[in-house]
């Protein structure tokens, strides 16, 4: 049986954008205005392509003249000998069962707005995907709008992915159509080792499917719940990776706005992955007024209804550091929501003695009332607490925890 690591290396090398987009063979399917907007955003703020060796063979996940032709794997990730397929677990039939009893078909403008398909993008379209394109394995989790499954592409070389299902009618009922579209628009073209990849997406009459990177070690929140808190070494390395990923996101004018353990995943080597971009915003002007995110992680400027910018993520990084080390958020007050609000607004910070002086210093520098006084992410990466626990020979956090 192939190791998950070998498959993960293949996933990391995956590039599923096609060559010049060919007109879809599906009858009656036309490109919607929503795809035009997505294409514009992705083109303007696309991440740079990593250098790759020249090859005459396109990826197995691109449009091909011969769809059945086996694809070459890049030399950098090719196994020395053929590997048997990875066990993706037993499928429980949940997608079919759900589809029978939940969700409704949507029509009109709502249907057009949610007719999201990466194969019809004007720029860097993927090949055409549908549910029969995948072998479905074990469930990975449930969300508000559907389920997530571990899947394998049926086309060679059979990549492992996480397939997330969303029901259109439930999205409309919750009035989060724009939020879902924004999540897709933002995440599609991000390229960073600590940001969960979105490889493509497609839809049917009732559902939208997101093809996500498979995070082999699952949800970080479950690890935190299991252990209660993390060691200083483990916490420091996670924060190092977070700072690097947030620096990248902000360079793309993306503010996450909902950093918390529940939205973080772990790759097969234990590396942290930022996921769930539902509350993210692409904000070239860097000024927002919307109140969103999770209460325990909201900064004073959002609690008080003031303008905010990317430095809300700096604050959240400080809250995350505290929660990793202590086991609960710093301003949590179980008496009432208003009590938590008041503690945040006053920056009523009480750090236990178990936290080391270096970690205490970083937390206090991130949790400043004035956003402009919060320590920059570049300085976070150079902070003594980060450098002390960084792997030798590494310029940043690394994956070993």
N, C-alpha and C positions, 0 to 999 in steps of 0.2 A: 504494500500500500504506500502511495506517495506521501511524503511528509507534507504537513500544512505549510511549512516554511518554503518548500520548493514551489508549491502552488502560489503562495503569497508573492514570491519573487516574480512569477509570471504576471500576476495581477499588477504589480508595481510597474512593470514594463508595458502595460497595456496602453494602447492608443487606439481608440475606436472611432475617431473621426474618419470619414471616408474621403476619397478624392473628390473632384468636382461632382457636386450632387447630380444624380440622375433623376429624371422625373419619375415619381412613384407610379407603379403599375396598378395601384388600387383604384378602382373606378369610383368617381364621385368625391374623392378626397382632395381638397384644395388647401393650400397653405393659408392659415388664418393670420390676421393682423398681429395676434399675440406672438407668433413665432418671429415676425419681423422685429418686434421690440426686443425679444430675447436676443436675436442675432446681433442687433446693434449694440446692446450692452456687452455681449460677450466679445464682440470684435474690438470694441473700444478699450475694454479693460481686461483683455486676455492676458493670462500669465505667459511669460516667455517659454518657448519650447526647450526642454533640456536637450543638449547635443546627443545625437544618436548616430550609430554607424549607418552608412549607406546600405540600402538593401533593395533588391529588385522585386522582392516578394512582399505584397501588402499584408497588413495584419489580418488574422482570421476573422476579425470583427468588422472589417471594412467591407464595402460593396465589392464583390468579386465577379468576374466573368464566369468562373466555375466555382459555384458555392461549395462544392464537395471536395475541392482540392485541399489537401492538408497544408497547413501553414508552417513556415519555418519559425522557430523561436529564436530570438536574439541570442547571439553567442554568449552574451553576458549572463543569461539566465538559463541556457539550455542545459538540461541534465546530461550527465555523462553516458547514461543508458536509459532506455525507455522506462517510464514510471507508470505503475498501475494507477487507476483513477482514485482520487481521494473519496472516502466515504462521506457523503453529505447528509446521512441520516435518513430516517424513514418519514415520508410525507404523511400527514394526518388527514388529508382531504379538506383542510380548513378553507381554502379559497373557494372551492365549489359549494361547500356548506354555507359559508357566509353569503355567497352570491345569490343563493336561493331565498334567503330570508332577510337580507338587509340591502339598503340602497335602492334607488329608483333611477330609471333612465331620465336624463335631462335633455331639454330641447331649447331651441332658440339661441338667444345671445349667451345664455349660461353655458350651453353645450359648446358653442364656438370658443368661449373664453377658456374652457377647460379641455379643449381638444389639443393636448400637449403631446408633441411627438418630435423627438430629436432627429428623426430621419428627414424631416422637411425643413430643417433650419437652412436659412440662406447661406450661412457661413459654417463650415466644418460640420456638415451633417453626419450622423452615424448611419449605419446600415439600418434597414427596416427590421423592427423587432415586434414580437407578439408573444403572448403567453406560451404557445406551443414551441417557442424557440428554446425553452429551458426544461431541464430535468429538475423537478422540485424536490427538495429534501426536508430537513427538520425545521420546525418553527423556531425563529430566533427571538420573537417577542410580539407583543400586541401594542398598538397605538390607538389613539382616539378614533382615527378614521380607517383603520384596517390592521392587517397583520404584516409581519416581516418574516421572510423565509430564506433559508440558505438554498441557493440554486446553482446549477452548473449549466453553462451554455452547451447546446447539443452540437454546435459547430466546433470543429477542431480549432485550437487545442484545449477546448473545454475549460474555460475559465470559471473560477468560483466567485460568486457574487452574493450580495444580500438584496433580495427583491422586496421592495416596500410597496404595499397596496393601499391606495386611498380611494374612498368612495365619493364620487362627485356630488351626489345629492346631500350627503352629510357635510361636505365642505361648504356647500351653498347654504344649508340650514344654519351653520355656525357663522356664516358671513366672513369666511376667511379665504375667499377665492384669491384675493390680491396677495395675501400672505403666502399661500401655497405657491403661486406663480413666482413670487419674489424669491422664495427659498430655492426654487429650481433655477431661476435666472442667475442667482448669485453663485450657487454651488457648482453648476455645470462646468465652469471653466477655471476653477481654482486648482492649483497644482502645488501642493506642499506636503511633505511627509507626515506632518502632524495635523492635516486637515483631511477629513473623510472625503474621498472622491465620489462624484456622481458621474457615472460613465454614459448614461443615456436614459431615456424615458419614452413611454408609449402609453396608449390608452385604448379602452374599448367603450362600449355604450355606457357602462356604469362606473368604471374604475380608471384610475391613473396608476401606473406602475413606475417606480423609480429604481434604476439599476445602480446600487450603491456598492462601494468597496466593502468587502467582508473583513470585519475586525475580529480576528481570530480569538482574542481573549475576552471579548464581550464588553459589558458595561462597567465603567470605572466605579459607578455608584454602588454596584453590588460588591465590589472589592472593599470599598470604604465601609459599607455596612457590615461586611463580614469581619473586618479587622478593628472596626471602631475608629481608628485613626491610622495614619501612616508614620513611618519613621522619618526623621529629618532628612536622611539620605534620599529616600524614595520621594518625599515631598519636594525636595529641592530639584530633583531631576525632572519631575513632572512640571514644575513651575518654569524651569529653564526651557522646556519644550513649548510650553504655553506662550511664553514671552516671544519666542521665535515665530510661532505661528501667528500670534496677534500682530507682530510687526509686519509680517507678510500681508495679512488681511487689510491692515490699515494702509499699506502701500497701494492697495487696490481700491482704496476708498470704501472698504467694507467694515462697518461697525457691527460686531456680533450682537451685543446687548442682552444676551441671555446665557452668559458663561456660568455654569454650575455643574456639579458632578454628574447629574442626570443626563447632561448633554455631551458627555465625554465618553469615548470608547477606547479600547486598548487593542493594538495590533498584535500579531502573533509573537513578536519579539518584546512585547510589553510596552511598546511606544504609544504615547498618547495620541488620540485622534479627536479633533474638534468636529462634532456633528451637529445636526439640528439647526438649520439656518432660518427657521420659521420667523424669528423675531429680528433677524439681521436686516440691515438696510444698506443700500448703496447710496452713499451721501457725499457727492463731490463737494458740496458746500460745507459739510461737516457740522451742520446745525440741525437738531431735531427737537420736537416738543412732545412727542408721543410718550405716554407712560406705558411701559411694557416690562417684560422680564419677570423674574421671580423676586418676591418681596425681600427675602433675606439678602439678596445680592444687589438691590437697587441702591444707587449712590444718592447723596443728599440732593443734588440738583434735579434728579428725576422725582424724588419724593416730594420736593417743594414745587414741582411743576415748572421748573426753569428750563431754558435752552440747554442742550447737552451735545457733546461731540464724542469723538473716539475715546476720550479719557474715562468714559463710563466703564470701558473694558479694563482700564488700569485698576479702578476701584474693585471690580469683580475679581481681578487677579489677587488682590490683597485679601478679599473675603475667602477666596478659594485656598490660599496659602494657610490662613487661620484654620479653616475647616479640615484641611488635610492633617494638620498637626494636633488639633484639639478634639475634632470629631463632631463639631456642630458649628453653625455660623456665628460670628462674633456679636451680632446685634439681635439675635433671636430672643423674643420675649413671648413666652407661651400664654401670658395673661390676656393679651389682645393684640390685634393687628396695629392699632394706634400706638400701643406701647413700643412696638418694633419700629414704627415710623419715627417716633420721638427719639429713640436711641440712635437711629441712623442720622437724623438731622443734627443731633448734638455730637455725633461721632463719639458716642459713649463706649469707648473701647477698653475692655479689661482683658489683658493677656495673661494667662496662667503662668506660673513660675516654671512649669515643665518645658516651656518654649525657650530655646536657646537665645542668647543675646543677639546673635547675628540674624536669626529668623525674626525676632521681635523688631529689629531695626527695619528690615525690609517691609514687614506688615505695616508698621506705623508710617513709613514713607509712601506706601501705596494708598493707605486709608486716610487721606487728607480731605478736609471739607472743600477747600478750594481746588478745583480740578487742575489748575495750572501749577500747583505745588506738588502734585503727585510725581513720583520718580519716573522718568522716561523708561520705556521698555529696553532701550539700548543700555541704560545703566542697570536695569534689573539683571540683564545678562552678564554684567561685570561685577555684580554685588558679591561681597565676600562669602555670603551664605551659599550662593550659587556656585562660585568657583571652588569652594571647599569640597563640594560633593560631585563635581563634574568628573566624568571618567577621564583618566590620564590619556593624553594624546588626542582628546576630543575638543573641538572648538565650541561645542554646545552640548546639550543635555544627553544625547544618546538614548538608547532604548533600554539599557540594562538597569533594572531597579531591584 
